């Protein structure tokens, strides 16, 4: 292609002369804004009139979000367990913590509290309730005996009164005393019916109803 300005030859299709920089041919601008050689009938960048649409190879490609529109809007099926755990009651006294069973009554919890704060002095031991033996702890102060569940020593026997007897230990005089609480069938110590109160000694046998309780002191 010859430059009209410097008359030198340039390669075919060259837009500007490589020698003088002059525009080698007139330019046209199509309705879509493309500039092209005015010698051409139609814009080479646009589809020919009545021709097929130029297909963008990326136009019909779909992303995961397009294929599955509910990916980001899907319902969260996570199940949260809102059930409440059952905790047992803990009683803390000083630096001691007593773990109580959920089945224990409020009265029994109060007994646990009072017993933890008192010094143990011995036991009442019996084989009449369980052939393998059962023991009840004795503490300083009062220990109540009867068939009512509020008592410290609960004896299930028709011959036992609700509050049958009380055992008292005073730290000052170091004496263990049992007192009958006007029970229907009375309280026996070493097979003898006590009138009102009696001092107990180690290995004494207390009989209440049909149950024998042996005294074991520390």
Residue pairs with C-beta under 8 A, 6 or more apart in sequence:
1 9
1 10
1 11
1 12
1 13
1 14
1 24
1 25
2 8
2 9
2 10
3 9
3 10
3 17
3 19
3 20
3 22
3 24
4 22
4 24
5 17
5 20
5 22
6 17
6 19
6 20
6 22
8 17
8 19
8 20
10 17
10 18
10 19
10 24
14 24
15 23
15 24
15 25
16 22
16 23
16 24
17 23
17 24
25 37
25 38
25 39
26 37
26 38
26 39
27 35
27 36
27 37
27 38
28 35
28 36
28 37
28 38
28 40
28 43
29 35
30 36
30 43
30 45
30 46
32 43
32 45
32 46
34 43
34 44
34 45
34 46
36 43
36 44
36 45
42 48
42 49
47 53
47 54
64 71
65 71
65 72
86 102
88 99
88 100
88 101
88 102
89 100
89 102
89 104
89 109
90 97
90 98
90 99
90 100
91 97
91 98
91 100
91 109
91 112
91 113
91 116
92 98
93 113
93 116
93 117
94 117
96 116
98 112
98 113
98 116
100 108
100 109
100 112
104 112
105 149
107 149
107 150
108 149
111 152
115 137
115 139
115 152
118 139
118 140
118 141
119 139
119 140
119 171
120 137
120 138
120 139
120 218
121 138
121 139
121 140
121 169
121 176
121 217
121 218
122 137
122 138
122 176
122 202
122 215
122 216
122 217
122 218
123 135
123 136
123 137
123 138
123 215
123 216
124 135
124 136
124 138
124 153
124 206
124 213
124 214
124 215
124 216
125 133
125 134
125 135
125 136
125 213
125 214
125 216
126 133
126 134
126 135
126 211
126 212
126 213
126 214
127 133
127 134
127 212
128 210
128 211
128 212
129 155
129 211
136 143
136 152
136 153
136 213
138 167
138 169
138 176
138 217
139 169
140 169
140 171
141 168
141 169
142 152
142 166
142 167
142 168
143 152
143 153
143 166
143 167
143 168
143 169
144 150
144 151
144 152
144 153
144 163
144 165
144 166
144 167
145 151
145 152
145 153
145 155
145 160
145 164
145 165
145 166
145 167
145 208
146 153
146 154
146 155
146 160
146 161
146 162
146 163
146 164
146 165
146 181
147 154
147 155
147 156
147 157
147 160
147 161
147 162
147 164
148 154
148 162
148 163
151 163
153 213
155 164
155 208
155 209
155 211
157 208
157 209
157 210
157 211
158 209
159 184
159 185
159 208
159 209
159 210
160 183
160 185
160 208
160 209
160 211
161 181
161 183
161 184
161 185
163 181
164 180
164 181
164 183
164 187
164 208
164 209
165 178
165 179
165 180
165 181
165 183
165 187
165 206
165 208
166 178
166 179
166 181
167 176
167 177
167 178
167 179
167 200
168 176
168 177
168 178
168 179
169 175
169 176
169 177
170 177
175 199
176 199
176 200
176 201
176 215
176 217
177 197
177 198
177 199
177 200
178 187
178 189
178 194
178 197
178 198
178 200
178 206
179 196
179 197
180 186
180 187
180 194
180 196
180 197
183 208
185 209
186 193
186 194
187 193
187 194
187 206
187 207
187 208
188 194
188 206
188 207
188 208
189 198
189 200
189 204
189 205
189 206
189 207
190 204
190 205
191 205
191 207
200 206
200 215
201 215
201 217
202 215
202 216
202 217
203 214
203 215
203 216
204 214
204 215
205 212
205 213
205 214
205 215
206 212
206 213
206 214
206 215
207 213
